[in-house]
Amino acid sequence: MGRGGPAEPELVTTRPTIEELVARSRAGQHAASDYLEIAALTGLPTVGCRRAGGGIAGAPFVSNVVEGARLAASLEPDVVVFDGSGSAIPPIATTARILVGRDPFRERISDLVLDELDLRLTPTEPLEGRVAVFTAGPAETSHLDADVVLVSQNLARRDLLREELARVEADTYLVELKAAAIDVVAEHALERGAKLVLAENEVIADGLDEAILALVPEEVRA
């Protein structure tokens, strides 16, 4: 679920392409919503939902997550993952909860707390030539095997973002699928014939995969 989610739950069954995301944006839709990012990065069936509010306890003021859960259940999956939005918690009962970060209340209601981890910006495709990196917040880029000519953290600041784009000379744009990634950065890349590559924030933590799988019912893991 996300603040920019659809008014009615939407099922995405195939990995959306950059061209499809641009088409969404040009049609007036939010093309960088959380569910589209998940679908684009994982290729898994994804249901987009909307929420408003969150409050101290993380309860949305309004959401369509319950309707989205029914849509997900209609696919008869073995596992459904509900993704929170900011500090808001999906308003539905789950088998287990994973918390990223520290919060006294949320720690009490979580089965797994991830507070010692690293986020590694990981390209989904090879990077070519001069590379400009666009994120919504601080991100390490020294590990990238690329000639990085710009690192911008202004995906959520369209005014500053456009100023940076007007000055940059790059062959590849590496971008998180957030905020103005499509309506500003992707459009700019297309105008210049540059390559656009989506970036994943890979979570790095010792024993993470094993800890998450341990929360999945044994009959499903088998």
Secondary structure, DSSP 8 states (H G I E B T S, - for coil): -BTT--SS-EEE-S---HHHHHHHHHTT--TT-HHHHHHHHH-S-EEE-BEE--TTTT--SEE-HHHHHHHHHTT--S------BTTB--SS--S--EEES--HHHHHT-SEEE-S-EEEEEESS---SEEEEE-SS----TTSSSEEEEEE--TT-HHHHHHHHHH---SEEEEESSTTIIIIIIHHHHHHT-EEEEEEEEEE-TTHHHHHHTTS-HHHH-
